[in-house]
Amino acid sequence: MTELRRRAAAALASLPASIGELGEIFAGAGHELALVGGPVRDAALGTVSHDLDFATSARPEQTAELLRRWSDTWWDIGKDFGTIGARRGQHVVEVTTYRTEAYETGSRKPEVAYGDTLIGDLTRRDFTVNAMAVRVPSLEFVDPHDGLTALAEGVLRTPVTAVQSFDDDPLRIMRAARFTAQLGFEADADVLAAMSQMASRLEIVSAERVRAELERLLISGHARRGLEVMVETGVADVVLPELSRLRETVDEHRRHKDVYQHTLTVLDQAIELETGPEGAVPAPDLVLRLAAVMHDVGKPDTRRFEAGGGVSFHHHEVVGAKLTAKRMKALRFDKQTTKDVTKLVELHLRFHGYGDGAWTDSAVRRYITDAGDQLERLHRLTRADCTTRNRRKAARLSAAYDDLEQRIAALQEQEELSKVRPDLDGKRIMEILDLAPGPQVGQAYAYLLELRLEHGPLGEEAAEAALREWWAEQQG
């Protein structure tokens, strides 16, 4: 506690003079201004953010006028929720009128009502660690719900009962899971019980807001723990049921591994394989982490118990890719992220079997071209997918993938496979076959690309001969 206060004081003392000036402007106009929420929490943890959140007694119109006098630029995009934003130099501030808000039954939009006091505003916040404030410019520390103690203990508690808090804003259920991942905290019993009891209330929250919390959870430092909390409380049944369903594949006869625990381990191992800022897959990488979480979601629908006691999951990567695309669409992920994650799920098994027999160069070319711009992520997902405790098997798989990566590098250097194209482009195909633009040109192009992958560069003369032979067969 004492150490946290010292850190907070040191961090807050380093706030730029312009923040003090902002406080003076509000005070001069007869309004309170306080730094609130995450910036205060983070200050106690020893860091200062350039993006600062404030609460004020001023109404939005008054706030806009005061920020106009202080800032280089300002905006009122959040005015309907009482928030006005501004920038001065490198510092961005958002100033929100003291408020309370709650969802009406069946509504996806919170009703906002303005409050009158800082204490009242802090009481409506999600967790006690986010319900601390510092008055500006006096730097008076305000902690009515003992958030500093919760911060020291590493526990998520709510200022009011968790049921009341989550009923006021069901998105806080997701935020509880996210903060366990972001801060590495444990949720207290009241919070966990309310998450389980009220998980279905998330259905009234917009998919975009839920997705944003899930994204922040996945790119946090303790992503596995956040997902575990979601599954254990039933929140994943609403938000990410494909992950929850993996527990259905637990086999009491131990004929195959626990797919749920395997998935969490793959996530951990994929995160370990992310790179620094200058590397191929800079951490934190949302696409890789989503692919790790979703890579085996097709297994519950494809599990079969075979004669002789074996278990199979034939084509689970294909089924899983379809389930992944459907879930990501429901959560309103953008099209490119959905496409990238789905591709990785579909390709994650492609490597298996490489160590059992040598791949031809054409097979390696197909691996590269099918992966496309996801090749580096596929490398990492494939390696992370090895969770066997059998050291010999793990070493064999690792060596096989080392060999595949070396062959990929050699072929890429020789043939620039990242830019692989047929030996003839569409214009030349039309000239040779005397075709107008249309589907036949596309078919011819696909045929030449297939030859290119199978045999490597042919050269224009050989490619033209092959094209004419193929075309004659098509016409015959």
Buried (B, 14 or more C-beta within 10 A) or exposed (E): EEEBBEBBBEBBEEBBEBBBBBBBBBBEBEBBBBBBBBBBBBBBEEEBEEEBBBBBBBEBEBBBBBBEEBBEEBBBEBBEBBBBBBBBEEBBBBBBBBBBBBBEEEEEEBEBEBBEEBBEBBBBBBBBBBBBBBBBBEBEBBBBBBBBBBBBBEBBBBBEEBBEBBBBBBBBBBBBBBBBBBBEBBBBEBBBBBBEBBBEBBEBBEBEBBBBBBBBBBBBEBBBBBBBBBBBBBBBBBBBEBBBBBBEBEEEEEEBBBBBEBBBBBBBBBBEBBEEEEEEBEBBBBBBBBBBBBBBBBBBBBBEEEEEEEBEBEEBBBBBBBBBBEBBEEBBBEEEBBBBBBBBBBBBBBBEEBBEEEBEBBBBBBBBBBBEEBBBBBBBBBBBBBBEEEEEEEEBBEEBBEBBBEBBEEBBEEBEBEEBEBBBEBEBBBEBBEBEEEEBBEBBBEBBBBBBBBEBBBEEEEBBEBBEEBBEEEEE
